[in-house]
Amino acid sequence: MAEDAPSKKATAPVLYGFNNTDSLSEGLASFVLAAQDEALKKQSTFKLAISGGSLPKVLGKNLIERKDVSWDKWEIFFADERVVPLDHEDSNFALNDEHLFSKVPIPRQNIHVIDTTKLDDPEAVADDYEKQLVASFVGSSSIAFPRFDLILLGIGPDGHTCSLFPGHPLLNEQDGWVAWLDDSPKPPPTRITLTYPVLNHAHRVAFVSTGEGKQEIMEKVLDHPEEGLPSSRVKVISPGRVYFFSDDAALKLVKYERTEFQSNFKL
């Protein structure tokens, strides 16, 4: 029996702007913990998907020292991964392990690593990862798509997110949970990624973007969503929502209305 389908309407994104990356990291940690607490009121684990890039460092900076993290209840997946050895500098797992996993007591069995050992068979890698998702989310009832409690994403200089790139056929994938590509315009070329239906069924998606180098793309993503850049196409189904966490440097050109992040933040 399928779970009740949520409303098909997506609500407008919330933009939180911060003076600098330090205050952004602090706010992001509070936001993640609020999502954790809400999830654990309803279920035994906090299901989180995370990407790579600069995100792990920003996330870990303040979260590592927090005393109110239920690390043993975290269940971590990857929003995307590069098909390289897990100790490779391009691996999203390696980045997250360096800046977060190795510094906190998350049970290793709670980290759903994308098995990239089959470097010459990305389809098999994607299939294996989808089986991990099915085992975790389906349980006793069938569902169309998993519903993560939170997905944390970055924004590339071309507007890509996960491994969903401008103009790529995977932007139109509507059925699968996990997809693969071997023609990424940004190296390494072979990658595994969650699809839009999975992103858009999450309870929350939060983008993290920092630095002057992101000024132009943030203006396009937030002020001109009609251009259809991959990051703009993440539209979480209500009652879920999309959030943006950015510093002032990245938002210099953005006219989109900001929401003040409260120090006592609650969802």
Buried (B, 14 or more C-beta within 10 A) or exposed (E): EEEEEBEEEBBEBBBBBBEEBEBBBBBBBBBBBBBBBBBBEEEEBBBBBBBBBBBBBBBBBBBEEBEEBEBEBBBBBBBBBBBBBBEEEBBBBBBBBBBBBEEBEBEEEBBBBBBBEEEEBBEEBBBBBBEBBBEBBEEEEEBEBBBBBBBBBBBBEBBBBBBBBBEBEBBEBEEBBBBBBEEBEEEEEBBBBBBBBBBBBBBBBBBBBBEEEBBBBBBBBBBEBEEEBBBBBBBBBEEBBBBBBBBBBBBEBBEBEBEEBEEEEEE
